[in-house]
Amino acid sequence: MTPGGSTAPDLSGHWDLAIVGGGSAGLPAAIFAARRGARVLVLDHADQLGGSLWVATGQMSAAGTRLQRERGIEDSPEQHYEDVMRISRGTANPGLVRLAVDHAADTFDWLMDEGFEPLPEHPVKGFGHEPYLQPRYYWGAEGGISVKDVLLPIVEKLVAEGRMTVALRHEVTELTTDDSGAVTGLIARRADGVSQRIDAGAVLLTCGGYAANPEMFERLNGYPQYNAGPYRWSRGAGLMLGEAVGGYARGAENIFVNFGTLFDTDDFPARMAGRIEHFPERRKPWEIYVNNKGCRFVREDVESVDAREMALLFQPHYRYWVVFDDAIFNAAPPIVVGWTHAEMVAAFDRGGPAFIRADSVEALAEQAGIDAAGLETSIAGFNYGVLTGNDFFGRKHAPLAIARPPYYAIRMQASAISSAVGLAVDDMLRVIRRDGTPISNLYAAGEVLGSSQTMGKAACGGMMVTPAMTFGRLLGAHMIPLKEAV
């Protein structure tokens, strides 16, 4: 059977390794285990391999790569480790970060050997996240698709050679165990509803997070899943399977939010309506940002992405409004990326939850659901800073006061497309119980571990896709004891 084929594969017999999920961690694990000569089975609930690489940005980070050396960049895994722990303020898992960064260069070099092409100007220090101190950040022209397009042909070749089996449209519903609690295999249900018991020496959970499961997302993250962008099969299966045999979830203390997404609807989860440019290095802010009490909560021109994101984490419902007046609207570059001024006018003419316009500050606050007195005070304080150069928050870029009607507000809502909470594993990627003991024959890698483990309470560039691939590669190559062909 080929990964995209329709023939039902033969799942009988004993498998050395059964991998649940064919994405950024599962595919490298399968490739390297198959190359060892092990009997490998990859099961995926979806009808195609690739997992969240279909929707991910595919941003990677690795220190000490061949590409860095070719471009005269001196870097090391130790520097990478220190940067991740600095950006995460020590909240990332030290053991897993160390495992990831120590082997990231080998993973990236391997990917390039297999045909991956980073953008010409790469590596860079950062983009969209807190920058690294050294350029070690890479991605391809098509984001995650660029990575997927390298991995899938390798898998297809191994399948064609009979060295690996792929079973698509197979939902793993249960892990099987013996009397000691050791995992012995799994039960998978085909699309036609027929279930089959599969015997495996080891099981690797690489089936992603829970960000496309709104109920689980809200329960674990503590706020609704506003964003409809996650990979649709990221439904929390791996977390549920691991917990059912004694594993547990961790990382809730590291719940993290981005600095807001533009959704022009109240029907969630939703697709974003556009992207606000809130990076001062690309567009200096003319507007102010206020919470539902009408209060400013961050210096709008602070260059630290992390500082803005952490400030939003303390605001009610992780929501804020971008507020400005007619003078700013006509003088400033459009704040929505790629929109013309005419398109901005049309959005406010249409109205809706996100684009609000009124002839007075009080009416604007009422329509937006913001405290009017608080908004009046914030605007008066901002205008004092414009007049005197002494902004209460220390803001430097403030060309115009907010004083000429009509007044405008754009609603922003923090959201996530990845999962912060995940299965607890030890530094050998074995799923563990709360007492720290490993569940025999059960491993996990990728987003099923939760972004909080390799990024902490922050966004550390490239510290999801690269650790996923690295952990998968290490598990398949040697970390999972497998019977190897002679």
C-alpha positions as CSV (number, residue, x, y, z in Angstrom):
1,M,0.0,0.0,0.0
2,T,1.2,3.5,-0.7
3,P,0.4,6.4,1.8
4,G,-2.3,7.8,-0.5
5,G,-3.6,4.4,-1.7
6,S,-7.0,2.9,-0.9
7,T,-6.0,-0.8,-0.5
8,A,-6.6,-1.9,3.1
9,P,-3.1,-2.8,4.5
10,D,-2.4,-6.1,6.2
11,L,-2.0,-5.2,9.9
12,S,-1.5,-8.8,11.2
13,G,1.5,-10.2,12.9
14,H,3.9,-8.5,15.4
15,W,5.1,-5.0,14.7
16,D,8.4,-3.8,16.2
17,L,7.1,-0.3,16.3
18,A,3.6,1.1,15.9
19,I,3.5,4.9,15.4
20,V,0.3,6.7,16.0
21,G,0.3,9.9,13.8
22,G,2.2,10.6,10.6
23,G,3.4,14.2,11.1
24,S,6.6,16.1,11.9
25,A,7.6,13.6,14.7
26,G,6.1,10.4,13.4
27,L,7.5,10.5,9.9
28,P,11.2,10.8,10.9
29,A,10.7,8.1,13.6
30,A,9.2,5.8,10.9
31,I,12.0,6.6,8.4
32,F,14.9,5.9,10.8
33,A,13.3,2.8,12.4
34,A,12.5,1.3,9.0
35,R,16.1,2.0,7.9
36,R,17.2,0.0,10.9
37,G,15.3,-2.9,9.5
38,A,12.5,-2.9,12.1
39,R,8.9,-3.8,11.2
40,V,7.2,-0.4,11.3
41,L,3.6,0.5,11.1
42,V,2.3,4.1,10.9
43,L,-1.4,4.7,11.7
44,D,-3.2,8.0,11.1
45,H,-6.8,9.0,11.6
46,A,-6.5,11.4,8.6
47,D,-6.7,10.4,5.0
48,Q,-3.2,11.8,4.3
49,L,0.2,11.9,6.0
50,G,1.8,15.2,7.1
51,G,-0.1,16.1,10.2
52,S,0.1,19.7,11.2
53,L,2.8,20.4,8.6
54,W,-0.1,21.0,6.3
55,V,-1.0,24.2,8.2
56,A,2.2,25.0,10.3
57,T,4.6,27.8,9.5
58,G,7.4,25.2,9.5
59,Q,9.8,27.4,11.3
60,M,12.9,25.6,12.5
61,S,15.9,26.5,14.7
62,A,19.2,24.7,15.0
63,A,22.7,25.7,16.1
64,G,26.0,24.5,14.6
65,T,24.5,23.6,11.2
66,R,26.5,23.2,8.0
67,L,24.6,26.2,6.5
68,Q,25.7,28.4,9.4
69,R,29.3,27.4,9.0
70,E,29.1,28.1,5.3
71,R,27.9,31.6,6.0
72,G,30.4,32.3,8.7
73,I,28.1,32.1,11.6
74,E,29.6,30.8,14.8
75,D,27.0,29.1,17.0
76,S,26.6,26.2,19.3
77,P,23.9,24.0,20.9
78,E,25.0,25.5,24.3
79,Q,24.2,29.0,23.0
80,H,20.9,27.8,21.6
81,Y,20.0,26.2,25.0
82,E,20.9,29.4,26.8
83,D,18.8,31.5,24.4
84,V,15.7,29.2,24.8
85,M,16.0,29.3,28.6
86,R,16.4,33.1,28.4
87,I,13.4,33.7,26.2
88,S,11.3,31.3,28.1
89,R,12.5,32.8,31.4
90,G,13.5,29.4,32.6
91,T,10.0,27.9,32.2
92,A,10.9,25.4,29.4
93,N,11.8,21.8,30.4
94,P,15.6,21.8,30.7
95,G,16.1,18.1,29.9
96,L,13.9,18.2,26.8
97,V,15.3,21.5,25.5
98,R,18.8,20.1,25.9
99,L,17.9,16.9,24.1
100,A,16.4,19.0,21.3
101,V,19.1,21.5,20.8
102,D,22.0,19.1,21.1
103,H,20.7,17.1,18.1
104,A,19.0,19.9,16.1
105,A,21.9,20.6,13.8
106,D,22.1,16.9,12.7
107,T,18.3,16.9,12.1
108,F,18.5,20.1,10.0
109,D,21.6,19.0,8.1
110,W,19.8,15.6,7.3
111,L,16.7,17.5,6.1
112,M,18.9,19.6,3.8
113,D,20.6,16.5,2.5
114,E,17.2,15.1,1.6
115,G,16.3,18.2,-0.4
116,F,15.0,20.9,2.0
117,E,15.7,24.4,0.8
118,P,15.5,27.3,3.3
119,L,14.8,30.8,2.1
120,P,17.9,32.4,0.5
121,E,18.5,34.9,3.3
122,H,18.3,32.3,6.1
123,P,19.3,31.7,8.8
124,V,17.9,34.8,10.6
125,K,17.7,35.8,14.2
126,G,13.9,36.0,14.4
127,F,10.6,36.8,12.8
128,G,7.3,37.2,14.7
129,H,8.9,35.9,18.0
130,E,11.5,37.2,20.4
131,P,14.8,37.1,18.4
132,Y,17.7,34.8,19.1
133,L,21.1,36.3,19.8
134,Q,22.5,34.4,16.8
135,P,21.0,33.7,13.3
136,R,19.7,30.1,13.7
137,Y,16.2,30.4,12.4
138,Y,15.1,28.8,9.1
139,W,12.0,27.9,7.1
140,G,11.1,27.2,3.5
141,A,9.1,29.1,0.9
142,E,5.9,27.2,1.7
143,G,6.2,26.9,5.4
144,G,5.4,23.5,6.8
145,I,4.6,22.2,3.3
146,S,8.2,22.6,2.5
147,V,9.1,20.2,5.2
148,K,6.3,17.8,4.4
149,D,7.4,17.7,0.7
150,V,10.8,16.4,1.8
151,L,9.5,13.8,4.3
152,L,6.7,12.2,2.3
153,P,8.7,11.0,-0.7
154,I,11.1,9.2,1.6
155,V,8.2,7.4,3.3
156,E,6.5,6.6,0.0
157,K,9.8,5.0,-1.2
158,L,10.1,2.9,2.0
159,V,6.5,1.8,1.7
160,A,7.0,0.8,-2.0
161,E,10.0,-1.2,-1.0
162,G,8.0,-3.1,1.6
163,R,10.1,-1.6,4.5
164,M,7.2,0.2,6.2
165,T,3.4,0.0,6.3
166,V,1.1,3.0,6.4
167,A,-2.6,2.7,7.5
168,L,-4.6,5.9,6.8
169,R,-8.1,6.5,8.1
170,H,-7.3,4.3,11.1
171,E,-8.3,5.8,14.5
172,V,-6.4,4.4,17.4
173,T,-9.0,4.1,20.1
174,E,-7.1,2.2,22.9
175,L,-3.7,1.1,24.0
176,T,-3.4,-2.5,25.2
177,T,-1.4,-3.5,28.2
178,D,-0.4,-6.6,30.1
179,D,-0.8,-7.3,33.8
180,S,2.2,-5.2,34.7
181,G,0.9,-2.2,32.9
182,A,3.3,-2.4,30.0
183,V,1.9,-1.4,26.6
184,T,1.6,-4.4,24.3
185,G,0.0,-2.7,21.3
186,L,-3.2,-0.9,20.4
187,I,-6.7,-1.2,18.9
188,A,-7.4,0.7,15.7
189,R,-10.8,1.4,14.1
190,R,-11.0,1.7,10.3
191,A,-13.2,4.2,8.5
192,D,-15.8,1.4,8.0
193,G,-16.1,0.9,11.8
194,V,-14.2,-2.3,12.0
195,S,-11.7,-2.5,14.8
196,Q,-8.5,-4.5,14.9
197,R,-6.1,-5.4,17.7
198,I,-2.5,-4.7,16.7
199,D,0.5,-6.3,18.5
200,A,3.6,-4.1,18.9
201,G,6.8,-4.2,20.8
202,A,6.7,-0.4,21.3
203,V,4.1,2.3,20.6
204,L,5.1,5.9,19.8
205,L,2.4,8.6,20.2
206,T,3.0,11.4,17.7
207,C,-0.6,12.3,16.9
208,G,-0.4,16.0,17.7
209,G,-2.1,18.2,20.2
210,Y,-5.7,19.1,21.1
211,A,-6.1,22.6,19.5
212,A,-8.8,21.4,17.1
213,N,-10.9,20.0,20.0
214,P,-12.7,23.1,21.4
215,E,-14.0,21.4,24.5
216,M,-10.6,20.0,25.5
217,F,-8.9,23.2,24.6
218,E,-11.1,25.3,26.9
219,R,-10.8,22.7,29.7
220,L,-7.0,22.6,29.5
221,N,-6.2,26.2,28.6
222,G,-8.9,27.9,30.6
223,Y,-10.3,30.1,27.7
224,P,-12.2,29.3,24.5
225,Q,-10.6,28.1,21.3
226,Y,-11.2,31.2,19.2
227,N,-9.0,30.1,16.3
228,A,-10.2,27.7,13.6
229,G,-6.6,27.5,12.2
230,P,-5.3,24.3,13.9
231,Y,-4.9,21.1,11.9
232,R,-8.4,19.5,12.0
233,W,-7.1,16.2,13.3
234,S,-5.4,17.7,16.3
235,R,-8.1,16.4,18.6
236,G,-6.2,15.3,21.7
237,A,-6.1,11.6,20.9
238,G,-2.6,11.1,22.1
239,L,-3.2,12.8,25.4
240,M,-6.3,10.7,26.0
241,L,-4.5,7.5,25.0
242,G,-1.6,8.1,27.3
243,E,-3.7,9.1,30.3
244,A,-5.8,6.0,29.9
245,V,-2.8,3.8,30.6
246,G,-1.4,5.8,33.5
247,G,0.3,8.8,31.9
248,Y,-0.6,12.4,32.9
249,A,-0.8,15.9,31.4
250,R,1.5,18.7,32.4
251,G,2.3,22.3,31.3
252,A,-0.9,24.1,32.4
253,E,1.3,26.6,34.3
254,N,2.8,27.6,30.9
255,I,-0.4,28.5,29.1
256,F,0.7,31.1,26.6
257,V,-1.2,33.5,24.3
258,N,0.0,35.4,21.2
259,F,-0.6,39.2,20.8
260,G,-4.0,38.9,19.3
261,T,-5.8,37.8,16.2
262,L,-8.3,39.8,14.2
263,F,-11.6,37.9,14.1
264,D,-14.6,39.9,12.6
265,T,-17.2,37.5,14.1
266,D,-18.5,36.3,17.4
267,D,-19.0,32.8,16.1
268,F,-16.0,30.8,17.3
269,P,-13.7,29.0,16.4
270,A,-13.2,31.4,13.5
271,R,-10.8,32.2,10.7
272,M,-8.9,35.4,11.0
273,A,-10.1,38.3,9.0
274,G,-6.7,39.9,8.6
275,R,-3.4,40.4,10.3
276,I,-2.7,43.5,12.4
277,E,0.8,44.9,12.1
278,H,1.8,45.3,15.7
279,F,5.6,44.9,15.2
280,P,7.1,48.4,15.8
281,E,10.2,47.5,13.8
282,R,7.9,47.1,10.7
283,R,5.2,49.7,11.5
284,K,5.5,52.1,14.4
285,P,2.2,52.4,16.3
286,W,0.1,55.5,16.0
287,E,-2.8,54.0,18.0
288,I,-3.3,52.9,21.6
289,Y,-4.2,49.5,22.9
290,V,-6.8,49.2,25.7
291,N,-8.5,46.4,27.6
292,N,-12.2,46.1,28.3
293,K,-11.8,48.6,31.2
294,G,-10.6,51.1,28.7
295,C,-7.1,51.1,30.2
296,R,-3.8,50.9,28.3
297,F,-1.8,47.9,29.4
298,V,1.4,48.0,27.5
299,R,3.8,50.4,25.8
300,E,2.6,50.1,22.3
301,D,6.1,50.6,20.8
302,V,7.9,48.2,23.0
303,E,10.1,46.1,20.7
304,S,9.9,42.9,22.7
305,V,7.3,40.6,21.3
306,D,7.4,38.6,24.6
307,A,6.7,41.8,26.6
308,R,3.6,42.5,24.5
309,E,2.4,38.9,24.8
310,M,3.0,38.7,28.5
311,A,1.1,42.0,29.0
312,L,-1.9,40.6,27.2
313,L,-1.8,37.5,29.3
314,F,-3.0,39.6,32.3
315,Q,-5.9,41.2,30.5
316,P,-9.5,40.1,30.9
317,H,-10.4,37.4,28.4
318,Y,-7.1,38.0,26.6
319,R,-8.8,40.7,24.6
320,Y,-8.0,44.3,23.6
321,W,-8.9,47.1,21.2
322,V,-6.8,49.2,18.9
323,V,-8.1,52.7,19.3
324,F,-7.5,55.8,17.1
325,D,-9.2,58.8,15.6
326,D,-9.9,60.2,12.2
327,A,-6.6,62.1,12.0
328,I,-4.6,59.0,12.7
329,F,-6.8,56.9,10.4
330,N,-5.9,59.2,7.5
331,A,-2.3,59.9,8.3
332,A,-1.0,56.5,9.4
333,P,-0.2,53.5,7.2
334,P,-3.1,51.0,7.3
335,I,-2.7,48.8,10.3
336,V,-4.1,45.7,8.7
337,V,-1.3,44.0,6.7
338,G,-1.9,44.2,2.9
339,W,-5.1,46.4,3.2
340,T,-5.4,49.7,1.5
341,H,-7.0,52.7,3.1
342,A,-10.0,52.2,1.0
343,E,-10.4,48.6,2.2
344,M,-10.1,49.9,5.8
345,V,-12.9,52.4,5.2
346,A,-15.0,49.6,3.7
347,A,-14.5,47.4,6.8
348,F,-15.7,50.2,9.1
349,D,-18.6,51.0,6.8
350,R,-19.7,47.3,7.0
351,G,-19.3,47.4,10.8
352,G,-19.3,44.2,12.8
353,P,-17.8,43.0,16.1
354,A,-14.2,43.9,15.1
355,F,-14.5,47.2,13.2
356,I,-16.2,49.9,15.3
357,R,-16.7,53.6,14.4
358,A,-18.5,56.3,16.4
359,D,-18.8,60.0,16.6
360,S,-17.8,60.2,20.2
361,V,-15.5,58.3,22.6
362,E,-18.4,57.5,24.8
363,A,-20.4,56.0,21.9
364,L,-17.3,54.1,20.7
365,A,-16.9,52.6,24.1
366,E,-20.6,51.6,24.3
367,Q,-20.5,49.9,20.9
368,A,-17.2,48.1,21.7
369,G,-18.2,47.0,25.2
370,I,-15.4,49.0,26.8
371,D,-15.7,51.1,30.0
372,A,-16.3,54.6,28.8
373,A,-14.8,56.4,31.7
374,G,-11.7,54.3,31.5
375,L,-11.3,54.9,27.8
376,E,-11.8,58.7,28.2
377,T,-9.1,58.7,30.9
378,S,-6.7,56.6,28.7
379,I,-7.1,58.9,25.7
380,A,-6.6,62.0,27.9
381,G,-3.4,60.5,29.4
382,F,-2.1,59.5,25.9
383,N,-2.8,63.0,24.6
384,Y,-0.9,64.5,27.5
385,G,2.1,62.4,26.4
386,V,1.7,63.5,22.8
387,L,1.7,67.2,24.0
388,T,4.6,67.0,26.4
389,G,6.7,64.0,25.2
390,N,6.2,62.4,28.6
391,D,4.1,59.3,27.9
392,F,3.0,57.6,31.1
393,F,4.2,54.2,29.6
394,G,7.4,55.7,28.2
395,R,6.2,55.5,24.6
396,K,8.4,57.4,22.1
397,H,6.4,57.2,18.9
398,A,3.2,59.2,19.2
399,P,2.8,61.6,16.2
400,L,-0.8,62.6,16.8
401,A,-3.3,62.9,19.6
402,I,-6.6,61.1,19.6
403,A,-8.9,64.1,19.4
404,R,-10.7,64.3,16.1
405,P,-14.0,62.4,15.5
406,P,-15.0,60.0,14.2
407,Y,-13.2,57.5,16.6
408,Y,-12.3,53.9,15.7
409,A,-11.7,50.7,17.5
410,I,-10.5,47.3,16.1
411,R,-11.1,44.4,18.4
412,M,-8.2,41.9,18.9
413,Q,-8.5,38.5,20.5
414,A,-5.6,36.3,21.7
415,S,-5.8,32.8,20.3
416,A,-3.7,29.7,19.7
417,I,-3.2,27.1,17.0
418,S,-1.0,24.8,19.1
419,S,-1.4,23.0,22.4
420,A,0.5,24.1,25.5
421,V,-0.4,21.1,27.7
422,G,0.8,17.6,26.9
423,L,1.9,14.2,28.0
424,A,4.6,14.0,30.5
425,V,7.7,12.2,29.4
426,D,11.2,11.7,30.8
427,D,14.4,12.7,29.0
428,M,14.3,9.5,27.1
429,L,10.8,10.4,25.8
430,R,9.2,7.6,27.7
431,V,5.6,8.4,28.8
432,I,5.7,8.5,32.6
433,R,3.3,8.2,35.5
434,R,3.0,10.9,38.2
435,D,5.5,9.1,40.3
436,G,8.1,9.5,37.5
437,T,8.2,5.8,36.6
438,P,8.0,5.1,32.8
439,I,5.2,3.1,31.2
440,S,7.0,0.3,29.5
441,N,7.1,0.4,25.7
442,L,5.2,3.7,25.4
443,Y,6.9,6.8,24.0
444,A,5.7,10.2,22.8
445,A,7.1,13.1,20.7
446,G,5.9,16.2,18.9
447,E,3.0,18.4,19.9
448,V,1.5,15.7,22.0
449,L,4.1,16.7,24.6
450,G,2.7,20.3,24.6
451,S,4.5,23.4,23.4
452,S,5.2,24.3,27.0
453,Q,7.9,21.7,27.2
454,T,10.2,23.0,24.5
455,M,9.1,26.6,24.5
456,G,8.0,27.2,28.1
457,K,5.7,30.2,28.7
458,A,6.8,32.0,25.6
459,A,7.2,31.6,21.9
460,C,10.7,30.4,21.1
461,G,11.3,30.4,17.4
462,G,11.5,27.0,15.7
463,M,11.2,25.1,19.0
464,M,8.2,23.0,18.0
465,V,8.9,21.6,14.5
466,T,12.6,21.0,15.0
467,P,12.3,19.2,18.4
468,A,9.4,17.1,16.9
469,M,11.6,16.0,14.0
470,T,14.6,15.6,16.2
471,F,12.8,13.5,18.8
472,G,11.3,11.4,16.1
473,R,14.6,10.9,14.4
474,L,16.4,9.9,17.7
475,L,13.6,7.5,18.7
476,G,13.5,5.8,15.4
477,A,17.3,5.7,15.1
478,H,18.3,4.3,18.5
479,M,16.3,5.5,21.5
480,I,13.5,2.9,21.2
481,P,14.9,-0.6,21.6
482,L,13.8,-2.4,18.4
483,K,14.5,-5.7,16.8
484,E,16.7,-4.9,13.9
485,A,17.0,-7.0,10.8
486,V,20.2,-9.0,10.5
